[in-house]
Every structure is written in C-alpha cells, then in structure tokens.
C-alpha cells in the first residue's frame, strides 16, 4: 500500500505515544506532520527544499521521503513490529473510554487531536477527564476553566461520536473531592483518584477511599492503589487499604472500579480485581490517555480483564452510551 507522508508521520507519533517514549519524540513527528500538511505537491517533491524546512529533522525527513516514494518508512515498520497486536475478544467489545486527558491539564495534545484519534480507533464515546485544581503540577482545572471546557464539549460530538464532559477529581486527605459539588453534579463522568499521601496509614486510607466512593457525584474509582510497576517514573508500591471494605462500598454505591490500561500501572493488581469481582463491582476499562497514542492502550486492560474472567456485561465501557447514561441516572 502506498504511504501518505502525513499519515506516516502521525502514525509514528501515535506509536511512540503508545510505547510511552519521551514526549519530545512524538511532538517532533507531529510538528513535521503539520509542516507536510501545509505543503503543495510540488513542495513535497522538492527533496532539497524539504531538507531545509523548519520543523523537519533527520528522522522525519527520512520518513517523508520514503513514504513519498511509495515505501513503508523503515522507522514506521520498526515501530509497528514493536507494538505488536494483542488479540482479545473483550477488546473488540469496548465502545468507550471514561478516563482521558488533554493539554488543558497534563496531556500533550489539544482536545481535537484526542477526539480524532478516538474516532479513528472506532470509539463511540470518550470522557475528557482533566485534573482538578489541587494537582497544580498537572495544571489542574479551576472551576472557571472546567466550565469553559464543558462549554466546548458539544462542538466535538456528532451522530457517531460523543465527547463526554468529565474530571479526574483528586480524593482529598479526608475523603472529600477537589472540586465544587455543584459543578461535579453537572458533569457526565467523575473519576475520583488518590494522587497524594499514597503511603497513608491503611486505616486512614480505607476511610478516605470509602468516603469518596460513597459520594453520589463519583462514578469511577481511578487507579485504586496508585502503584507504578515500570517505566520512566520508576516504581512505586501500592497504597495499603482494606480492599474488601473499599470495593464493598463501590458495589453498594454503584461506583465502577477502573481497570487502568497503562502498562506501567497494572492497577488494580490482579488479586484486587478478584476481590472487586467477588464483592459484585462493575468495572471500567480505561486508557488514562495523556496523548492520542495512549488511547490504544485499552488492549492491555482488556487482556488483563479477560485473563481474570471479568464478564463483559460488568464492564461499563462495553456498554452503548445510552446504557451508561441510564446507569448514571439510576445511581443518582
């Protein structure tokens, strides 16, 4: 198949994001793609001129020339091979994603890039869940900025795709939520996560999490243990809490337990997913995407859920959007 240089550069950016490469690498290929998109056919054919253009480096130049000349670029072929394909019957059933980020907080790209990538992957809906105010390191959204973002959401939706309003709200030390209650009530999806004092005493952490998931505004408990098992940020042990009490509270209040698809998290651990299953919880397989290429990481979450025997009917993100909305209404 003849390659289009613009599409080749974007696919490379997506694959670099999927494997969580250093951010500047994907950013460079996206910048080169933007340059190529602005060129006429004559300019694209001018090899010497291409080489001098700002925004096109050695690696992107090689990709452009190989694609322009009808070949699959070597670098793209290498990345495709490294990415591999993880076959999963459950993966094919996933319709949506309830945990994603944009450059409004600590994501790397604008909302439009996330939406376009989600649509290309066949998603029917995603929730935009940028961070809440207290997470300043992630440029968390003030109430004013969140309202501004919410007003934009309808412009990214059409008959075949819906962008849901949302937030990944910090669970405060005492179990409260880091956003105005009235504003949380207006959102389509509220993911509540612990991002601070992860080594809190087990009893206090249990009370903190139970109080949070008992709040009627919360829909999903995000990356429950906060652990990191690999990656450039190093490793981090899981938080210590009474999983039976926390997941029993999730089941009682209808809060979904997130199966976070990021390979560096694998959160919750397998044994805690089994506890949540036993307690009767529903689940949400989410990407926690911070870049368009991360959206495809649902492969990993689906693979883990399938391995552990999580029934598809208990996974929100296999449901059509109207069923998700009805589930939320019933919980309120």
matplotlib code that plots the C-alpha trace (Angstrom):
import matplotlib.pyplot as plt

x = [0.0, 1.3, 2.1, 1.0, 3.8, 1.4, -0.3, 3.0, 4.3, 1.1, 1.1, 4.7, 3.7, 0.8, 3.0, 5.7, 3.0, 1.6, 5.0, 5.4, 8.5, 9.9, 7.3, 9.6, 9.9, 6.2, 5.9, 8.7, 6.8, 3.5, 5.3, 6.7, 3.2, 1.9, 4.6, 3.8, 0.1, 0.8, 2.9, 1.8, 2.6, 5.4, 7.0, 6.7, 8.5, 11.4, 13.7, 16.4, 13.7, 12.2, 15.5, 15.8, 12.3, 11.9, 10.2, 11.6, 14.6, 16.7, 14.3, 11.2, 12.9, 13.8, 10.2, 8.7, 11.0, 10.4, 6.7, 6.6, 8.5, 5.9, 7.6, 6.6, 9.2, 11.8, 11.1, 7.3, 7.9, 10.1, 7.5, 4.7, 6.7, 7.5, 3.8, 2.5, -1.1, -2.8, -5.8, -8.7, -12.3, -13.1, -11.1, -13.4, -16.4, -15.1, -17.1, -15.8, -13.2, -14.0, -10.6, -8.6, -6.6, -5.8, -3.4, -5.9, -4.1, -1.2, -2.0, 0.2, -2.3, -5.4, -8.9, -9.3, -6.3, -7.7, -11.1, -9.8, -7.7, -10.6, -12.8, -10.1, -9.9, -13.7, -14.6, -18.3, -17.5, -14.8, -14.9, -12.5, -11.3, -8.6, -7.2, -8.7, -7.3, -5.2, -2.9, -1.0, 1.9, -0.6, -2.2, -5.4, -8.6, -10.1, -13.9, -13.8, -11.5, -13.6, -16.8, -15.1, -14.0, -17.5, -19.0, -16.7, -17.6, -20.8, -18.7, -16.7, -19.7, -21.8, -24.1, -21.4, -19.3, -19.8, -17.3, -18.5, -17.7, -15.7, -13.0, -10.4, -11.0, -8.5, -9.6, -8.6, -6.9, -10.2, -12.1, -13.6, -13.4, -11.3, -14.0, -17.2, -20.0, -22.5, -20.0, -19.4, -23.1, -23.2, -20.5, -21.2, -18.4, -16.5, -13.4, -12.1, -8.4, -5.9, -2.8, -1.3, -0.1, -0.2, 1.7, -1.0, -1.8, -4.1, -7.0, -6.9, -6.6, -9.5, -11.7, -10.6, -11.5, -14.8, -15.9, -15.0, -16.8, -19.8, -20.2, -23.1, -21.0, -18.4, -18.8, -15.4, -12.6, -9.5, -6.2, -7.1, -3.7, -1.6, 1.2, 3.8, 5.4, 7.7, 8.5, 10.5, 9.0, 10.4, 8.4, 6.1, 4.4, 0.6, -1.2, -2.3, -6.1, -8.8, -9.8, -12.9, -14.3, -13.4, -14.8, -17.8, -18.5, -18.0, -20.6, -23.0, -22.9, -22.7, -19.2, -17.2, -13.7, -11.3, -9.0, -6.3, -4.8, -1.4, 1.2, 3.3, 0.3, -1.4, -3.8, -5.6, -3.3, -4.8, -5.6, -7.6, -9.6, -10.6, -11.7, -13.8, -15.3, -16.3, -17.8, -20.1, -18.4, -18.8, -15.7, -14.5, -11.6, -9.9, -6.8, -5.9, -4.6, -2.4, -1.7, -3.6, -1.4, -2.3, -5.9, -4.9, -3.6, -7.1, -5.6, -3.7, -6.6, -8.8, -6.2, -5.9, -9.7, -10.2, -7.4, -9.1, -12.6, -14.2, -17.6, -18.1, -21.6, -20.0, -17.7, -19.2, -17.0, -18.5, -22.0, -23.6, -23.6, -27.4, -26.9, -24.0, -26.2, -29.1, -26.7, -25.6, -29.1, -30.2, -27.3, -28.2]
y = [0.0, 3.4, 5.5, 9.1, 11.1, 13.0, 9.8, 8.0, 10.8, 10.8, 7.0, 7.2, 9.8, 7.6, 4.5, 6.5, 7.7, 4.2, 2.9, 6.0, 7.3, 10.6, 13.3, 15.3, 12.4, 12.2, 16.0, 16.3, 13.9, 15.8, 19.1, 17.6, 16.3, 19.8, 21.1, 18.4, 19.1, 22.7, 21.8, 21.7, 18.6, 20.5, 21.4, 17.9, 16.7, 19.1, 16.9, 19.6, 22.1, 19.6, 19.1, 22.8, 23.3, 24.3, 21.5, 18.7, 16.9, 14.0, 11.3, 12.9, 13.8, 10.1, 9.1, 11.7, 10.8, 7.0, 7.4, 9.9, 7.5, 4.7, 2.7, 2.0, 4.0, 1.9, 3.6, 3.1, -0.6, -0.9, 0.7, -1.4, -4.5, -3.4, -2.5, -6.0, -6.9, -8.3, -10.3, -10.2, -11.0, -8.5, -5.7, -5.9, -5.2, -2.0, 1.0, 3.9, 5.2, 7.1, 8.4, 10.7, 13.9, 16.8, 19.8, 21.6, 19.8, 17.4, 15.8, 16.6, 17.5, 19.6, 18.1, 17.8, 15.5, 13.2, 13.2, 12.5, 9.6, 8.1, 8.2, 6.6, 3.8, 3.2, 4.6, 5.7, 8.0, 9.1, 11.2, 14.1, 13.9, 16.5, 17.0, 19.0, 22.3, 20.9, 18.9, 22.0, 20.0, 18.7, 22.2, 21.1, 22.9, 25.6, 25.7, 28.6, 26.7, 23.5, 25.4, 26.8, 23.3, 21.9, 24.5, 23.3, 19.6, 19.7, 21.0, 17.8, 15.5, 14.4, 11.5, 8.9, 10.1, 11.8, 13.7, 13.4, 16.1, 14.9, 15.3, 13.2, 14.7, 14.4, 12.5, 14.8, 13.6, 13.2, 11.7, 14.9, 15.8, 18.6, 20.5, 22.4, 19.9, 21.8, 21.6, 17.8, 17.3, 18.8, 16.5, 13.4, 11.4, 11.9, 9.7, 10.0, 9.2, 9.4, 11.4, 12.4, 10.8, 7.4, 5.9, 6.9, 4.5, 1.7, 2.6, 6.2, 5.4, 3.0, 5.6, 8.2, 6.0, 4.7, 8.3, 9.3, 6.4, 7.0, 10.5, 10.4, 12.5, 9.8, 7.4, 5.6, 4.9, 5.6, 3.6, 2.4, 1.6, 4.3, 1.9, 2.0, -1.3, 0.0, 3.0, 6.2, 7.4, 4.4, 2.1, 2.8, 0.4, 0.2, 2.1, 0.0, -0.2, -2.7, -3.8, -5.7, -2.5, -0.2, -2.4, -3.3, 0.4, 0.7, -2.1, -0.6, 2.8, 1.6, 3.1, 1.4, 0.1, 1.2, -1.3, 1.2, 0.1, 1.8, -0.9, 1.0, 0.9, -2.5, -1.1, -2.6, -5.6, -9.0, -10.0, -6.8, -7.2, -10.6, -9.0, -6.5, -9.2, -11.1, -8.0, -7.5, -4.4, -3.2, -2.1, 0.5, -0.4, 3.0, 4.2, 7.1, 8.6, 11.7, 11.6, 10.2, 7.2, 6.2, 5.6, 2.2, 1.0, -0.4, -3.6, -4.1, -3.5, -5.8, -8.5, -8.4, -8.3, -11.3, -13.3, -12.7, -13.6, -10.2, -10.6, -8.2, -7.3, -5.9, -3.6, -0.1, 0.6, -2.3, -0.7, 1.7, 5.3, 5.3, 2.4, 4.2, 7.3, 5.3, 3.6, 7.0, 8.4, 5.3, 5.9, 9.5]
z = [0.0, -1.0, 2.1, 2.6, 4.3, 6.5, 7.7, 8.2, 10.4, 12.5, 12.9, 14.1, 16.7, 17.8, 18.2, 20.1, 22.5, 22.8, 24.0, 26.3, 24.6, 25.7, 24.9, 22.6, 20.1, 19.3, 19.4, 16.8, 14.4, 15.0, 14.2, 11.0, 10.0, 10.4, 8.1, 5.5, 5.7, 4.6, 1.5, -2.1, -4.2, -5.8, -2.5, -1.3, -4.4, -3.8, -1.7, -1.2, -0.1, 2.3, 4.0, 4.7, 6.1, 9.8, 11.7, 9.6, 11.2, 10.1, 11.2, 9.9, 6.6, 6.1, 6.8, 4.4, 1.5, 1.9, 2.2, -0.7, -2.8, -2.2, 0.6, 4.2, 6.1, 7.9, 11.3, 10.9, 10.1, 13.2, 15.5, 14.1, 14.8, 18.4, 19.1, 18.1, 18.2, 21.4, 20.2, 22.7, 22.2, 25.0, 23.3, 20.3, 22.6, 24.0, 22.9, 25.0, 27.4, 30.6, 31.5, 29.1, 29.4, 27.1, 27.1, 29.3, 32.2, 31.8, 28.4, 25.5, 22.8, 22.2, 22.6, 18.9, 18.5, 21.2, 19.6, 16.2, 17.4, 19.4, 16.3, 14.2, 16.7, 16.5, 19.9, 20.2, 23.2, 25.5, 28.6, 28.9, 32.5, 33.0, 36.6, 39.4, 40.9, 43.7, 41.3, 40.3, 38.9, 36.3, 35.7, 37.3, 36.2, 38.4, 38.4, 35.9, 33.5, 33.8, 33.0, 29.9, 28.8, 29.4, 27.1, 24.3, 24.5, 22.3, 19.4, 19.4, 19.2, 16.3, 15.4, 15.5, 18.4, 21.8, 23.9, 27.5, 30.0, 33.0, 35.5, 37.3, 40.7, 43.5, 46.6, 49.4, 52.6, 54.4, 51.5, 50.2, 46.5, 45.0, 43.1, 43.7, 44.4, 42.2, 39.3, 39.8, 39.6, 36.1, 34.6, 32.6, 34.3, 37.5, 38.0, 41.6, 42.3, 45.1, 44.0, 47.3, 50.6, 48.9, 51.9, 54.4, 57.2, 55.9, 58.2, 57.3, 53.6, 53.8, 55.4, 52.9, 49.9, 51.3, 52.0, 48.4, 46.7, 48.9, 47.4, 44.9, 42.4, 41.9, 39.0, 38.8, 41.3, 39.3, 39.6, 43.0, 44.5, 42.8, 42.2, 39.4, 38.3, 35.5, 33.3, 33.2, 36.5, 38.3, 40.5, 43.4, 45.9, 46.1, 48.7, 51.7, 52.4, 53.2, 49.7, 50.9, 52.6, 49.7, 47.0, 49.0, 49.2, 45.5, 44.9, 47.4, 45.7, 42.2, 41.6, 38.9, 39.7, 37.0, 35.3, 34.3, 31.0, 31.3, 31.4, 34.0, 36.4, 36.0, 38.6, 40.4, 40.8, 39.7, 43.3, 43.9, 40.7, 42.0, 45.3, 43.4, 41.3, 44.5, 46.0, 43.0, 41.5, 37.9, 36.1, 33.6, 31.3, 30.7, 28.9, 31.2, 28.0, 28.1, 24.3, 21.3, 21.0, 24.6, 23.6, 22.0, 25.4, 26.1, 24.5, 27.8, 30.1, 28.0, 28.0, 31.8, 32.4, 30.0, 31.7, 35.1, 33.9, 34.2, 32.4, 29.6, 30.9, 34.1, 32.1, 31.5, 28.6, 26.6, 27.0, 24.5, 25.7, 26.4, 28.8, 30.5, 30.9, 32.3, 34.8, 36.0, 36.3, 38.3, 40.7, 41.3]

ax = plt.figure().add_subplot(projection="3d")
ax.plot(x, y, z, "-o")
ax.set_aspect("equal")
plt.show()
